[in-house]
């Protein structure tokens, strides 16, 4: 399961701007606002996820991972969506010991995403 | 139109609000199912777009809670979910969801599905408007009470019984019966054109006055015909028109306004004719007391083949107990409690 997920994560792109612009009805100002909010929220939720993991609160891990997956999908960040989805799946399956590895991959994807966004020329 | 978006994910919630705002909707956001349910209880929302997975109350549980209660009108619920598979769809539909959209949402898909929801809701508004019009037409006459409520119930019961006849099964499908329920209250809508001196006369009408009163059938029929010509897509108007025109026709051709006979009289009119007479007989009027069910039954039986289609009378006899229940349930005042005759056939 882990290897399949890793392959899926690598295949997905960091960020599809066109898709996000469509979802924001072509409003670039709104796109910028969404990305700013997303980045702020993502950072906060990542910390919440790590706290939940440390406290062995699997229910909370699943809830936060699910939310991260949803928000990532909304902003067309497919790789982040997939990584968050992996964590959610592992949490639901009770395979908590595999989550830290996925969390590392999630952080790596997050860094890549942040860089993609920073290079956008508004 | 107002939409309630239920989403614990801030970013998606804001994007949904933005997209729906662009499509002309007024959007409020609730962060979980419990908060959403409090909002829905205010009665301000008929359209809901809800995430599935949320803390405190999931979207599916929210659907279940919504369907357990009445909010003065239907609440159309679209579930927004990344879940797939038949099992999840079945779970959502079982809980009462009307539609699904996959996450991440596509604005245009969301819009067309909400528009579909609005069409469903407008049908309910149509039904309420029709009944309100009928009640308004009836409101000048202080004696009629819950006449319209009883008429549509009697008509539906008769139609359901008649639908068991082989020769009527195809015609009397669910849609026909539902349309009959909706349009039978419009049978006397033409009375708005009858002057007070005739309509509200506290005694028996003279021959001339009766001729004036009879015109309510043509007034109602012609009005509904004109509306039907302007709106040819509104098929329920054809049935309403038939009922308004012909609910006083008699099976032997001695009725009014056009002296139609037998199956020249539309089926819906033959049904409403019996329902209308039964109600007139069993309710108090200024010129007569309320007759007992037994007396009404005898009068209706005497009218078989002359006033009433025998098939309608047979259906009435087979559903007497339901007629009594309806009469009690929608009573205008104190009515004698009665049981159906023991000599009537107990065929159901």
Interface residues (C-beta under 8 A of the other chain):
Chain A: X22 X23 X24 X25 X27 X30 X34 X37 X38 X41 X63 X66 X67 X69 X70 X71 X73 X74 X75 X76
Chain B: X8 X9 X10 X11 X12 X14 X15 X18 X19 X22 X51 X53 X55 X82 X103 X104 X105 X106 X107
